[in-house]
Amino acid sequence: MVEAEIKAIAKMAQELRTSIAKYMIGKEESVDLLLTALIASGHILLEDVPGTGKTMLAKTVAASMECSFRRIQFTPDLLPSDLTGIHFYNQKEGQFEFRPGPLFANIVLADEINRATPRTQSSLLECMEERQISVDGQTHLLSKPFIVIATQNPVDNQGTFPLPEAQMDRFMLKMNLGYPSQAEGIEILKRTMEGGFQSSITPVITQEDMISAQQSFKSVQVQEDLLQYMIAIAEATRRHPDIALGVSPRGTQALLRATQARAAIRNRDYVLPDDIKALALPVLSHRLVLHQRSRQQEGKAATLLQSIIEQIPVPSENMSSDSSIG
């Protein structure tokens, strides 16, 4: 049964890759990271310079799934109620009714999230962590799946409000798309000359497929020594002299779920050390708080984390099931 569930996840991931490739040139590694977070029910922060395809990737992924999708353009005048919804008085019915905001969707694209004020940013904390929204003392559960894909531009800091540590910690992973290679850039221009990219995308998976995958990936086995490896990385960040706040338990839990999801989309029912090494930077680096914080040192957290990982012995790949959990 477990083997069949893992195969279904791997097949679904391949269908999504194929669908996304019709619109996005290259970006295979970024697409795999995004799929990993989706399967693990994790939120994603896309950070890169303008024009690299952040919004397009998020919209393409959403269109490839038969799920409700809402795009929110974050601006300084955006209010929390613009996201969560409001109670309004229905004169015809003679009573107050709740009008849901755009957060009541399966896939929410928070475009340029750092342009909203801290008050508005904080309205995302409850829905991202608890999958629910409280308005005027009433709690509304969000439908499954619920994933926030946020984008931000790290270069233009005029009129922006940096995300607080509590907000950053809610994102399972942070990823950068980067510029295309020369061959990819030529292919982009060729498609543009031929009339552009595919304008409409047909969903390749249903909402139920994604919900099922988000449950069955948890059966992927993780050896005890791999759990110790994850904790060793986290504890090393907490002891590092240049790091004020290391990886929290929420961070190690996110790393565990992400490695399980990565193994599943690669048709494996067990986690390898390579899964941890591949995901440690995108899952953990944005959670670190340095003693000296500045725009110039934003990349230092990833450099410090990479050096920590290189110093910690990697467990042997003995995949006996005696000391594993699923």
ChimeraX attribute file (.defattr): number of C-alpha atoms within 10 A of each C-alpha:
attribute: neighborCount
match mode: 1-to-1
recipient: residues
	/A:1	5
	/A:2	13
	/A:3	13
	/A:4	11
	/A:5	20
	/A:6	25
	/A:7	17
	/A:8	19
	/A:9	26
	/A:10	21
	/A:11	16
	/A:12	20
	/A:13	23
	/A:14	16
	/A:15	16
	/A:16	21
	/A:17	18
	/A:18	14
	/A:19	20
	/A:20	25
	/A:21	16
	/A:22	13
	/A:23	19
	/A:24	20
	/A:25	18
	/A:26	18
	/A:27	20
	/A:28	14
	/A:29	11
	/A:30	16
	/A:31	21
	/A:32	18
	/A:33	22
	/A:34	24
	/A:35	23
	/A:36	25
	/A:37	26
	/A:38	25
	/A:39	27
	/A:40	25
	/A:41	24
	/A:42	24
	/A:43	22
	/A:44	26
	/A:45	24
	/A:46	24
	/A:47	20
	/A:48	19
	/A:49	17
	/A:50	13
	/A:51	10
	/A:52	15
	/A:53	19
	/A:54	24
	/A:55	20
	/A:56	14
	/A:57	22
	/A:58	25
	/A:59	20
	/A:60	20
	/A:61	20
	/A:62	23
	/A:63	21
	/A:64	21
	/A:65	22
	/A:66	17
	/A:67	19
	/A:68	16
	/A:69	19
	/A:70	18
	/A:71	18
	/A:72	17
	/A:73	13
	/A:74	23
	/A:75	17
	/A:76	15
	/A:77	11
	/A:78	17
	/A:79	16
	/A:80	19
	/A:81	15
	/A:82	16
	/A:83	20
	/A:84	22
	/A:85	18
	/A:86	17
	/A:87	14
	/A:88	11
	/A:89	12
	/A:90	11
	/A:91	8
	/A:92	6
	/A:93	8
	/A:94	8
	/A:95	10
	/A:96	12
	/A:97	12
	/A:98	14
	/A:99	11
	/A:100	18
	/A:101	15
	/A:102	19
	/A:103	27
	/A:104	23
	/A:105	21
	/A:106	22
	/A:107	27
	/A:108	23
	/A:109	26
	/A:110	22
	/A:111	22
	/A:112	19
	/A:113	25
	/A:114	25
	/A:115	24
	/A:116	24
	/A:117	21
	/A:118	17
	/A:119	11
	/A:120	23
	/A:121	22
	/A:122	16
	/A:123	18
	/A:124	21
	/A:125	18
	/A:126	13
	/A:127	21
	/A:128	19
	/A:129	14
	/A:130	10
	/A:131	18
	/A:132	19
	/A:133	23
	/A:134	14
	/A:135	14
	/A:136	8
	/A:137	7
	/A:138	8
	/A:139	10
	/A:140	15
	/A:141	12
	/A:142	16
	/A:143	12
	/A:144	17
	/A:145	20
	/A:146	24
	/A:147	24
	/A:148	25
	/A:149	26
	/A:150	25
	/A:151	24
	/A:152	24
	/A:153	18
	/A:154	15
	/A:155	11
	/A:156	10
	/A:157	12
	/A:158	7
	/A:159	11
	/A:160	19
	/A:161	15
	/A:162	17
	/A:163	18
	/A:164	12
	/A:165	13
	/A:166	11
	/A:167	17
	/A:168	18
	/A:169	22
	/A:170	22
	/A:171	25
	/A:172	27
	/A:173	29
	/A:174	22
	/A:175	20
	/A:176	16
	/A:177	19
	/A:178	15
	/A:179	14
	/A:180	16
	/A:181	12
	/A:182	9
	/A:183	10
	/A:184	15
	/A:185	13
	/A:186	12
	/A:187	15
	/A:188	18
	/A:189	11
	/A:190	13
	/A:191	14
	/A:192	11
	/A:193	10
	/A:194	8
	/A:195	8
	/A:196	12
	/A:197	15
	/A:198	10
	/A:199	7
	/A:200	10
	/A:201	17
	/A:202	10
	/A:203	18
	/A:204	15
	/A:205	17
	/A:206	13
	/A:207	15
	/A:208	13
	/A:209	15
	/A:210	21
	/A:211	15
	/A:212	15
	/A:213	24
	/A:214	20
	/A:215	13
	/A:216	20
	/A:217	26
	/A:218	21
	/A:219	18
	/A:220	24
	/A:221	20
	/A:222	23
	/A:223	23
	/A:224	14
	/A:225	17
	/A:226	20
	/A:227	16
	/A:228	12
	/A:229	19
	/A:230	20
	/A:231	16
	/A:232	16
	/A:233	21
	/A:234	22
	/A:235	14
	/A:236	18
	/A:237	26
	/A:238	17
	/A:239	12
	/A:240	15
	/A:241	10
	/A:242	16
	/A:243	19
	/A:244	15
	/A:245	16
	/A:246	23
	/A:247	23
	/A:248	17
	/A:249	11
	/A:250	13
	/A:251	24
	/A:252	19
	/A:253	13
	/A:254	24
	/A:255	24
	/A:256	23
	/A:257	20
	/A:258	29
	/A:259	28
	/A:260	28
	/A:261	35
	/A:262	28
	/A:263	23
	/A:264	30
	/A:265	24
	/A:266	16
	/A:267	19
	/A:268	19
	/A:269	23
	/A:270	22
	/A:271	23
	/A:272	22
	/A:273	18
	/A:274	13
	/A:275	18
	/A:276	23
	/A:277	15
	/A:278	13
	/A:279	19
	/A:280	26
	/A:281	22
	/A:282	19
	/A:283	27
	/A:284	27
	/A:285	25
	/A:286	23
	/A:287	26
	/A:288	24
	/A:289	18
	/A:290	19
	/A:291	11
	/A:292	9
	/A:293	12
	/A:294	8
	/A:295	9
	/A:296	7
	/A:297	12
	/A:298	15
	/A:299	11
	/A:300	15
	/A:301	21
	/A:302	18
	/A:303	13
	/A:304	18
	/A:305	22
	/A:306	15
	/A:307	10
	/A:308	16
	/A:309	21
	/A:310	11
	/A:311	10
	/A:312	12
	/A:313	9
	/A:314	15
	/A:315	15
	/A:316	10
	/A:317	13
	/A:318	9
	/A:319	14
	/A:320	8
	/A:321	13
	/A:322	8
	/A:323	11
	/A:324	17
	/A:325	14
	/A:326	13
